[in-house]
Amino acid sequence: MKNNKVFILILVLVISSLSCSLFFPPVSKQDYPATANAITTDVSAGLIETARAAATEQSTRFIETVQSQAAQDPYLQETAKALGTQVASESNAPSDIPIMEGEIKNLIASKELVSYLAPYALQEVVDFYGFEMLKNSWLPAEQGNELSEISAFLNFQKEGREARVSTQAIAPNQTTVWIEITQK
């Protein structure tokens, strides 16, 4: 009796394997990349949509919370106003560090750092700093200057100080500018 059960079990397994191969053709190894690509495309599109929805929902909640807290706390309002004025003021930058004109965005200026987004192509920014830094008595450093299609690093020195102008193109007419000013 026990042998019959084992025999029946093996027979069922063999028949089910054969029936699967009759109804479902074997998948070749060449089909694996296409199948994986199709799965990741479908899954990643759904994940991206889900992430966008969650980010939108969470950022809206965050903004509402911050606005609510700011409305209730006059000290927080004054601090935010003071910080905004102090950080975004061009007058906080050293007088010998030029800042491009035009609709610059995200300006941060202090005696050690000037950073902003310039509405110009990378080469225009490089040309501006190459000329304007010399005009402000900065001398080009002999080492550390690099220029590529998407970024540039220009080093200058002056009276015990160094300035490193780092730029990166982020779009055809948008370049980030980051100038570090240090003591030698």
SERO-4910 file (N, C-alpha, C, O; in steps of 0.05 Angstrom, whole numbers):
BEGIN
 pado doro    nc1    nc2    nc3   cac1   cac2   cac3    cc1    cc2    cc3    oc1    oc2    oc3
  Met    A     16    -24      0      0      0      0     17     25      0     12     45    -14
  Lys    A     38     24     16     56     46     17     70     51     -9     74     73    -18
  Asn    A     78     29    -22     91     31    -48     72     43    -69     81     57    -87
  Asn    A     46     37    -67     27     48    -86     24     78    -83     22     93   -102
  Lys    A     25     88    -58     24    117    -54     48    131    -66     45    153    -78
  Val    A     71    119    -62     95    131    -73     94    131   -103    101    151   -116
  Phe    A     85    109   -114     83    106   -143     63    127   -154     68    139   -175
  Ile    A     40    130   -141     20    149   -150     31    178   -148     26    194   -166
  Leu    A     45    184   -127     57    211   -123     77    217   -146     76    238   -157
  Ile    A     94    197   -152    114    201   -173     99    204   -200    107    221   -216
  Leu    A     79    188   -205     64    190   -229     50    217   -232     50    228   -254
  Val    A     39    228   -211     26    254   -212     47    276   -218     41    294   -234
  Leu    A     70    274   -206     91    294   -211    100    293   -240    104    314   -253
  Val    A    104    269   -251    113    266   -279     92    277   -298     98    291   -316
  Ile    A     67    270   -293     45    279   -310     42    310   -309     38    323   -329
  Ser    A     44    321   -285     41    350   -283     65    364   -296     61    385   -308
  Ser    A     89    353   -295    112    365   -309    108    364   -339    113    384   -353
  Leu    A     99    341   -349     94    339   -377     72    358   -387     74    370   -408
  Ser    A     51    360   -371     29    378   -379     38    407   -379     29    423   -396
  Cys    A     55    415   -361     65    442   -361     82    448   -385     79    469   -397
  Ser    A     98    428   -394    114    433   -417     98    433   -443    106    445   -463
  Leu    A     75    420   -442     57    420   -466     43    447   -468     40    458   -490
  Phe    A     33    458   -446     18    482   -447     35    508   -445     27    529   -455
  Phe    A     58    506   -432     75    529   -429    102    523   -441    118    507   -430
  Pro    A    109    535   -464    134    529   -477    157    539   -459    154    558   -444
  Pro    A    180    526   -461    203    533   -444    213    562   -452    211    570   -475
  Val    A    223    575   -432    234    602   -436    263    600   -440    278    587   -425
  Ser    A    272    613   -462    301    612   -467    315    633   -450    303    652   -440
  Lys    A    341    629   -447    357    648   -431    357    676   -444    362    696   -430
  Gln    A    353    677   -470    353    703   -484    328    719   -476    329    744   -479
  Asp    A    307    706   -467    283    720   -459    285    733   -432    269    751   -425
  Tyr    A    304    724   -415    306    734   -388    310    765   -387    296    778   -372
  Pro    A    329    776   -403    333    806   -401    307    821   -409    301    841   -397
  Ala    A    294    811   -430    269    825   -439    248    824   -417    234    844   -412
  Thr    A    245    801   -405    225    797   -383    232    815   -360    215    828   -348
  Ala    A    258    815   -352    266    832   -329    262    861   -335    253    876   -318
  Asn    A    268    869   -359    265    897   -367    235    905   -366    228    927   -356
  Ala    A    218    888   -376    189    893   -376    179    896   -347    163    913   -341
  Ile    A    188    878   -330    180    879   -302    189    904   -288    174    918   -275
  Thr    A    215    911   -292    226    935   -279    213    960   -290    209    979   -275
  Thr    A    207    961   -316    194    984   -327    166    988   -315    159   1010   -306
  Asp    A    151    966   -314    124    968   -302    126    975   -272    111    993   -263
  Val    A    144    962   -258    146    967   -229    157    995   -223    146   1009   -206
  Ser    A    178   1003   -238    190   1029   -232    172   1052   -239    172   1072   -225
  Ala    A    155   1049   -260    136   1070   -266    116   1074   -243    109   1096   -235
  Gly    A    107   1051   -232     89   1052   -209    102   1064   -185     90   1079   -170
  Leu    A    127   1056   -180    142   1066   -157    146   1096   -159    144   1111   -139
  Ile    A    153   1106   -183    157   1134   -187    131   1150   -181    131   1170   -167
  Glu    A    109   1140   -192     83   1153   -187     77   1153   -157     68   1174   -146
  Thr    A     81   1131   -144     76   1129   -115     94   1149   -100     85   1162    -81
  Ala    A    120   1150   -107    138   1168    -93    130   1197    -97    131   1213    -78
  Arg    A    122   1204   -121    114   1232   -126     89   1239   -110     88   1260    -98
  Ala    A     70   1221   -109     46   1226    -94     52   1229    -64     42   1247    -51
  Ala    A     69   1211    -54     77   1213    -25     92   1239    -19     87   1252      1
  Ala    A    111   1246    -37    126   1271    -33    108   1295    -33    111   1313    -17
  Thr    A     90   1296    -52     71   1318    -54     55   1320    -29     51   1342    -17
  Glu    A     44   1298    -20     28   1298      4     44   1306     29     35   1322     45
  Gln    A     68   1294     32     84   1300     55     94   1329     55     94   1342     76
  Ser    A    102   1339     32    112   1367     31     90   1387     37     94   1407     50
  Thr    A     65   1381     28     43   1398     34     38   1399     64     34   1420     75
  Arg    A     38   1375     77     35   1374    106     57   1389    120     52   1403    140
  Phe    A     82   1385    111    105   1399    124    102   1429    122    106   1443    142
  Ile    A     95   1439     98     92   1468     95     69   1479    112     72   1500    124
  Glu    A     47   1464    113     25   1472    131     33   1473    160     26   1492    174
  Thr    A     49   1453    169     58   1453    196     77   1476    202     74   1489    223
  Val    A     96   1481    184    114   1504    188     99   1530    189    105   1547    206
  Gln    A     80   1534    170     65   1558    170     48   1562    195     46   1584    206
  Ser    A     37   1540    205     22   1541    229     39   1549    253     32   1566    270
  Gln    A     63   1536    255     81   1543    277     91   1571    275     93   1585    296
  Ala    A     97   1580    251    107   1607    248     86   1628    255     92   1649    266
  Ala    A     61   1622    248     40   1641    255     36   1644    285     27   1665    294
  Gln    A     42   1623    300     38   1623    329     63   1633    344     61   1639    368
  Asp    A     86   1635    331    110   1642    345    123   1667    333    138   1664    313
  Pro    A    119   1690    344    130   1715    333    161   1715    334    173   1727    316
  Tyr    A    173   1701    353    202   1700    354    213   1685    330    233   1694    318
  Leu    A    200   1663    322    208   1648    299    205   1665    274    222   1663    256
  Gln    A    184   1681    272    180   1699    249    203   1719    247    214   1723    225
  Glu    A    210   1731    269    232   1751    268    259   1738    262    275   1749    247
  Thr    A    264   1714    272    289   1700    267    291   1693    237    311   1697    225
  Ala    A    269   1683    226    269   1676    197    274   1701    180    288   1699    160
  Lys    A    261   1723    187    265   1748    172    294   1757    173    306   1765    153
  Ala    A    306   1756    197    334   1764    201    353   1746    186    371   1756    173
  Leu    A    349   1720    188    366   1702    173    364   1706    143    384   1706    129
  Gly    A    339   1709    134    335   1713    105    349   1738     95    361   1738     74
  Thr    A    348   1759    110    360   1784    103    391   1781    104    405   1790     86
  Gln    A    401   1768    125    430   1766    128    442   1748    107    463   1755     96
  Val    A    430   1724    102    442   1705     84    440   1715     55    459   1712     39
  Ala    A    417   1726     47    413   1733     20    424   1760     12    422   1768    -12
  Ser    A    435   1775     30    445   1801     24    472   1800     10    491   1788     19
  Glu    A    473   1813    -13    498   1815    -29    519   1830    -13    543   1826    -18
  Ser    A    511   1847      5    530   1863     20    547   1847     39    567   1857     49
  Asn    A    539   1822     45    554   1805     63    578   1793     49    597   1783     62
  Ala    A    579   1794     22    601   1783      8    625   1802     10    621   1826     12
  Pro    A    650   1792      9    673   1810      9    671   1829    -15    662   1821    -37
  Ser    A    679   1853    -11    676   1874    -32    693   1867    -57    688   1878    -79
  Asp    A    714   1851    -54    730   1844    -77    723   1818    -90    738   1808   -107
  Ile    A    700   1806    -83    689   1782    -96    665   1791   -113    645   1798   -102
  Pro    A    668   1790   -140    647   1799   -157    624   1779   -158    628   1755   -156
  Ile    A    600   1789   -161    576   1773   -164    563   1782   -191    560   1805   -196
  Met    A    556   1762   -207    545   1769   -233    518   1783   -230    504   1779   -211
  Glu    A    512   1800   -249    486   1814   -250    466   1796   -263    472   1775   -275
  Gly    A    441   1804   -262    420   1789   -274    403   1776   -252    405   1782   -229
  Glu    A    385   1758   -260    367   1745   -242    380   1721   -228    374   1698   -234
  Ile    A    399   1727   -210    412   1705   -196    392   1695   -175    375   1709   -165
  Lys    A    396   1669   -168    378   1656   -149    394   1643   -127    417   1637   -130
  Asn    A    381   1639   -104    392   1624    -82    419   1636    -72    438   1621    -66
  Leu    A    421   1662    -71    445   1675    -62    451   1670    -32    434   1674    -15
  Ile    A    475   1661    -27    485   1658      0    512   1673      0    529   1668    -16
  Ala    A    515   1692     18    539   1708     18    549   1713     46    534   1722     64
  Ser    A    575   1708     50    588   1714     76    617   1720     69    625   1720     45
  Lys    A    633   1726     89    661   1732     83    677   1707     74    699   1710     63
  Glu    A    667   1683     80    681   1659     72    668   1645     48    681   1627     37
  Leu    A    644   1652     40    630   1637     20    611   1655      4    597   1672     16
  Val    A    611   1652    -22    591   1665    -39    581   1642    -57    596   1629    -71
  Ser    A    554   1638    -58    543   1617    -73    516   1627    -85    501   1640    -72
  Tyr    A    512   1620   -111    487   1627   -123    483   1612   -150    501   1598   -159
  Leu    A    459   1614   -161    453   1602   -187    452   1625   -207    436   1643   -204
  Ala    A    469   1624   -227    471   1645   -247    456   1637   -273    457   1614   -281
  Pro    A    441   1656   -285    426   1649   -309    443   1652   -334    435   1665   -354
  Tyr    A    467   1640   -333    486   1642   -356    498   1615   -362    498   1597   -345
  Ala    A    508   1612   -386    522   1588   -394    549   1587   -378    559   1607   -370
  Leu    A    560   1563   -375    584   1558   -361    607   1576   -371    621   1589   -355
  Gln    A    611   1577   -397    633   1593   -408    631   1622   -401    651   1636   -397
  Glu    A    606   1633   -401    602   1661   -394    611   1666   -365    623   1687   -359
  Val    A    604   1647   -348    611   1650   -319    642   1649   -316    654   1664   -302
  Val    A    654   1630   -330    683   1627   -329    697   1652   -339    716   1662   -326
  Asp    A    687   1663   -361    699   1688   -372    695   1711   -353    714   1727   -349
  Phe    A    671   1713   -341    666   1735   -322    686   1734   -299    699   1754   -293
  Tyr    A    689   1710   -286    707   1709   -263    736   1711   -271    752   1722   -256
  Gly    A    743   1701   -295    771   1705   -304    778   1734   -307    801   1742   -301
  Phe    A    759   1751   -316    764   1779   -320    760   1795   -294    777   1811   -286
  Glu    A    738   1791   -281    730   1807   -257    748   1802   -233    754   1821   -218
  Met    A    757   1778   -229    775   1773   -207    802   1788   -211    812   1799   -192
  Leu    A    812   1788   -235    836   1803   -241    832   1833   -236    849   1847   -226
  Lys    A    808   1842   -244    801   1870   -241    800   1878   -211    805   1901   -204
  Asn    A    794   1858   -194    794   1863   -165    820   1855   -151    820   1850   -127
  Ser    A    842   1855   -166    869   1850   -156    874   1822   -147    893   1817   -133
  Trp    A    858   1802   -156    864   1774   -150    882   1764   -172    878   1771   -196
  Leu    A    902   1748   -165    920   1736   -185    913   1707   -189    907   1693   -169
  Pro    A    914   1697   -213    908   1668   -218    929   1651   -204    953   1656   -206
  Ala    A    920   1630   -191    939   1610   -179    950   1593   -202    937   1589   -222
  Glu    A    974   1583   -197    987   1567   -218    976   1538   -219    979   1525   -239
  Gln    A    965   1528   -197    955   1501   -196    926   1499   -188    915   1518   -176
  Gly    A    914   1477   -196    887   1471   -187    865   1482   -205    841   1479   -199
  Asn    A    872   1495   -228    852   1505   -246    845   1483   -266    862   1470   -278
  Glu    A    819   1478   -269    809   1457   -287    784   1468   -301    769   1483   -291
  Leu    A    781   1459   -326    758   1466   -342    749   1442   -358    765   1429   -372
  Ser    A    723   1435   -356    712   1414   -372    686   1425   -385    680   1448   -382
  Glu    A    672   1408   -399    647   1416   -412    625   1424   -392    608   1440   -398
  Ile    A    626   1412   -368    605   1417   -349    613   1431   -323    596   1439   -307
  Ser    A    639   1434   -319    648   1448   -294    675   1462   -298    690   1456   -317
  Ala    A    680   1480   -280    706   1494   -280    714   1500   -251    697   1506   -234
  Phe    A    740   1499   -246    751   1506   -220    773   1527   -226    793   1521   -239
  Leu    A    770   1550   -215    790   1572   -219    800   1580   -191    784   1585   -173
  Asn    A    826   1581   -188    838   1589   -163    852   1615   -165    866   1621   -185
  Phe    A    848   1632   -145    861   1659   -145    873   1663   -117    866   1650    -98
  Gln    A    893   1681   -116    905   1689    -90    909   1719    -89    912   1732   -109
  Lys    A    909   1728    -65    912   1757    -60    918   1762    -31    904   1752    -13
  Glu    A    940   1776    -25    946   1787      2    938   1768     25    923   1776     42
  Gly    A    949   1744     25    944   1726     47    917   1711     45    908   1698     64
  Arg    A    903   1714     23    877   1700     19    877   1684     -6    892   1690    -25
  Glu    A    860   1664     -7    856   1648    -31    826   1647    -36    810   1647    -18
  Ala    A    820   1646    -62    792   1643    -70    790   1621    -91    805   1620   -110
  Arg    A    772   1602    -86    768   1580   -105    740   1583   -117    720   1581   -102
  Val    A    739   1589   -143    713   1592   -156    707   1565   -169    720   1556   -187
  Ser    A    686   1552   -159    677   1527   -170    650   1531   -184    632   1543   -173
  Thr    A    648   1523   -209    624   1527   -225    615   1500   -237    632   1483   -244
  Gln    A    589   1497   -240    579   1473   -253    554   1480   -269    535   1492   -258
  Ala    A    554   1473   -295    530   1477   -311    509   1456   -304    515   1432   -303
  Ile    A    485   1466   -298    464   1447   -291    442   1447   -313    424   1430   -313
  Ala    A    443   1466   -331    425   1468   -354    439   1487   -374    459   1499   -367
  Pro    A    429   1489   -399    443   1506   -418    449   1534   -409    470   1544   -415
  Asn    A    431   1547   -395    435   1574   -386    431   1576   -355    419   1595   -346
  Gln    A    442   1557   -341    441   1557   -312    467   1545   -302    473   1522   -308
  Thr    A    481   1560   -286    506   1551   -275    508   1558   -245    502   1580   -237
  Thr    A    515   1538   -230    519   1543   -201    547   1555   -198    566   1547   -211
  Val    A    548   1574   -179    574   1587   -173    578   1583   -143    560   1589   -127
  Trp    A    602   1574   -136    609   1569   -108    637   1580   -104    656   1569   -115
  Ile    A    640   1601    -88    666   1614    -84    673   1611    -55    660   1622    -37
  Glu    A    695   1597    -49    705   1594    -22    728   1613    -19    747   1614    -35
  Ile    A    727   1629      2    749   1648      8    762   1640     34    749   1638     55
  Thr    A    788   1634     33    802   1625     57    827   1642     62    837   1655     44
  Gln    A    837   1641     86    862   1654     94    885   1635     88    882   1611     92
  Lys    A    907   1645     77    930   1628     72    945   1621     97    965   1607     97
***
